[in-house]
Amino acid sequence: MTPIDADPPRRPRAVPAEHFGKPRSPSTAFDEWQIELHRHRVIYRIAGSGPPVVLIHGMVNSSRHWEAVAMRLADSYTVIAPDLIGHGDSATPRGDYSLGAHAASIRDLLAVIGVDRATVVGHSFGGGVALQYFYQFPQRVDRLVLVSSGGLGREVSALLRSVALPGASWLVSLAAHRRLLGLLWRAGEQLRKRGVGVGVYLQAIARAMRPLQGPGARAAFLHTLRSVIDVHGQRVSARDRLYLLGALPTLIIWGERDHTIPISHGRDAHAAIPGSRFETLPRAAHFPHLEDPEGLASTIRRFLETTTPAHIDDADWGGLVAPRAPRSRRRRAAA
């Protein structure tokens, strides 16, 4: 992993749209690109060649955290991972950080680089974005993969609920202090060398918290978190619409050691989605892409290789949302 005090990445140009839909040699790196959407800088990373797979990170994560998974899929797929607005090296404007806004930004990014349809993979908060993306743009989704996803139940860790409290900005600022993150990183490194799994988790937290040293990033994080979490838990739920996912191949993956979002959310969602698959990773907690990238990548690959992309059109969607024809509610005139 890159140390948390590494230099910031360069600012390259956007990848030409003609790369998509035509054969090209697989990339040997998780290449970084920059475009401007609605006057805001958006960073994304791309690797490989083949059918597109979009990887959506969670809160205080970035596209960098997907690298180990992306490079394991890049021999057969074009893997695209954006830094969501307010995250990573993308812009941190004052604005809308809702699930719907993030979903629309991903739609716009993919349109600019020439991707009409893709398999969409979302982790944690990114799972909520992936669910919203499917709901808003079902014609653009081939398959859906939810990794330790938010939006499937109310329960969430006490730490995240506490950050939703008024005045929690100072707590985030303290937690993101450079010296504290350095200590956390080195502790994780020592544990990782000894084969203790929590070491990877500590390093993942340290690396994810680094961008929050800037006031703009902290404000964006708080806006994002409070859009989906309050002191009682997750305040946004997709459970009443999970039946719609029966229209496309859906895979739910959870780390068996996850204490951030309960694994029961994944099991319940699997039961509610006709034809879905549910897989667990014994070695992973809440960050399977960092704690067990090989297990996660192989699970995703197996799903991709054994399913057929969905093709949902407007007529299909109308039938899914309202399977029964509308009925008039006009009352008959009294005799």
N, C-alpha and C positions, 0 to 999 in steps of 0.2 A: 504494500500500500504506500501511497505517497504521504510523507510526513505532513503534519498539519501546518507547518510553517513554510511549505513549498511556495515558490513564486506563482502568482496568478497566471492562468493560461493566456495564450496569445488570442488575438481577435481576428480569425480568418473570415474570408468571404463565404457567402452562401454556396452550397453545393449546387452545381447546375442541374436543372430539372431533367435534362436528357439522360442522366445516369439511370433513371427509373424506367422500367419497361423494356430495357435493352440489356443484353449480356455485358458484363464487365468483370474484371478480375477481382476476386475477393480482397478486401483491404487487409493489410497486415497489422493495422492498428485501429483503435476506436477513435476515428478522426473527429476533430472538433470543428464546428462551423458556426457562423453567426449570420443572422438576418435581422431585419427590422420589421416588426409587425405593429401597426398602429402607432408608430413613432417610438416604440420601445424595443430595446435590444433583447433578442431571444437567442440563447445558445442551445445547440443540440449536437449530439454525437451520433456517428453512423459507422457501421462496419458491415462487411460481407456483401453478398449478392444473392438474389433470389426473391421469393415472395416476402413482402414487408411484414415485420413484426415491430410493434411500437411498445416500448417499455416506459411506464410512467412511475416515477419515484414518489415516495411519501414526503411528509413534512420534514423540514430541515435536512432533507437528503438532496441529491442532485443526480444528474446523468452519470457522473463519475462512478457512483456506487454500483452501477449496473455492469461495469466493464468486464468482470470475470464471467458473468453470464453471457453477455453479448458476444464475447470472443469464442465461447463454446457453441454458439449458434450460427456464427458468421460464415461457416463453410457452406451452409445451405440456405441462409435467409439474409435479407437486407434488414439489419437491426437498427432502429432509429430510437434514440433516447433524448428527449428534450429536457432542459432545465425549465421547470414551470416558472412563470412570472413570479417574482418574489423569492426565488430559490436559486441556489448555485450561483452562476455568473450571469444569469439573465437580469433584466432591470427590476428594480424594486419601487415601482411608482405608487402613489396614492391612488387607490382605485378599487375595483371589484375583485375579490379573491375567493369568490364562491366556486362551488363545484361546476356550475354551469358556465361561468366565465373561463375557467381553466379548460373545460371541454371545448368551448368555442375557439380558444387559442390554439389548441392542438389541431382542430379541424382546419384552421387558417394556415398553420405551419405545413401540414401535410398537403394542402392545396397548392401552396407556393412551390414546394419541392416535387410536385407531380405524383403524389400518392393518393389514389382514389379510394382504395380499400386496404384494410390491414387486419391482422390479428392484433388485439390490444391486450397488453399485460399491465396490471396495476397493482402496486404494493401499498398497503396501509391506506393513507389518505389518497394515494394514487389509485387504489382500488375503487374508492368512491368516485374519483374523476372518471375512471374507466366505465363504471356503471352509468354515470350521467352522460358520458360520450355516446354510449350505445343508445340510451333513451332519446337523446337529441338527434342522433345521426345513425339510425339503425342500418341504413343502406350502405354505410361505409365500414361496417364491422364484419369480418370473416369469422372470427372466433373471439372468445373472451376468456382471459385467465386472471383470476383474483388471488393474490398472494397476501395472506394475513390481512385481509381487506377491512377497511372501515365501512360504515354504513349498513352493517348487517345485524346490529343489535345495540343496546344502550351502554353496556358495560365497557369501561376503558380504565386504564391505570389511574391511580390517585394523583400521580405526578402531572399527567396531562390535564386532569380536572383542576388541579391547583393553579396551573398556568392560565386557566380561563378566568380566575378571580380578578376583580378590579385591582389595579396597582401591581400586577405581577411583572410588569416590565423590568423593575429593578432586579427581580429574581432571575429573569432571563439574562440580563446584562451581567450579573455576577456569575452565573453558570457558564457564560461564554468567555470569561476572562482568559486571556492568553496563557497565563501561568497555570491556571487550574486545568485547562485543556492539555497543556504540556505534561502535567503530572498524570492525568488520566491516560494519555496516549502511552507514556512510558510504562505505567502499571499494566496496561493491556498488553504491551509488547512482551513484558516479562512473563505474564501469565500464558500468553500464546506460545512462547518458546517452551514452556513447561507442559504444553499440551492441554491447558485448561481452557475449555471452550468459551468461558465468559470473557477471556482476553480479547477475542475478536469483537464481542459485543461492546466492550468499553472503548475500543478503538473506533468502532463505527459511530458511537455517540460523540467522541471527541472530534472526529472528522466532520460529522454532520453539524456540530455546534459552531465550528470555526466561522462560517459566514455571518453568524449572528453577532460578531464583534462590531459590525457596522450598524448605526441607528436605523438606517433605511431597511435593512434586512430584518432587524428585530421587529420593527413595526409591521412589516409584511407577514412575518411569522405569526405575530399575535392576531392580526386580522384574519389570516387563514385558519388558525386554530379555533378562534372564537366563532367562525362561520359554521363550524360543525360540532364543537364541543362546548358544554357549559359545566357548571359545578356538579351537575347531576350525571353527566356522562355524555355520550354522543346524542346530539340533538337533531341529526339528519339521518333518516332511515330509508333504505330502498326495499324493505321487506314486502311492502304492499304491491310492488311491481316485479318481484322476482319471477313470477310466472311467465313474464315476457321473455325471459332468457331461455325458455324451452325452445325458442325458435332458432337458436344457434348453438354450436358446440361450446360448452362452458366447462372450465376446469377450475376447481377451488383447491388451493394449496395452503397448508398451515404448518408452522413449526410447532413441534410437540412441546417445546419448552417456552412457548410464548406466554408472557405474563403482562403484556401490554393490552392485547385484545384477546379475549378467551377463545380457545379452539372450538368451543361449543357454538360460536357464531357460524363457523364454517360448516359444521355438521348440520345445523338447522337450515342454513341456506341451501346446502346440497339436497336436503329432503324437500325443500320448496321448489326446486328447479327441475322440471322433468328432463330426464336424460343426462343430467350433469354428472361430472366425475369429482371425487374428493380424494385427495392424496395428502399424507402427512410426512414430514421430514423429521426423524428422531433426533438429529444432531442440531437442529435449528431452533432458535427462539423467535424473536419478532423480525429479524433481518436475515431471512434465508439466503438472499442474494450475496450476503457477506459471510454468513456463518457456514453455509453449505452450498456454494455456487455450483459445484458439480452435480449434487443431487437435484437442485432446482432446475438447472439447465437440461439435465437428462429427462426430468419429468415433463418439462415443457416440450422438449423435442418429441418425446413419445406421443404426447397428445397431438402435436401438429402432424405427425406422420400417420396417425390412425383416425383422423377425422377429415371431413370434407367441408370446405368453407361454405358458410350460409350465403344465401342471396335473397335478401329481404327487399321488396319494393313497397310502394305506397299502399297498394291494394292489400298486400300481406299484413302490413302494419295496422291498417284499419280493422282487419279481421281479428288480429291479436288483441288489440286494445278493447274493442267492442264486439265480441263474438256474436252477440244477439242484435238483431235489427232494432233501431230506436222505435219506441211506441209513443203514440200521442197521449198527452195527459189532459186533453180537453174533456171537460165534463159534459155529459149529455144534458140537454135542456130538460128542465122539469116538465112533466106531462101536465 
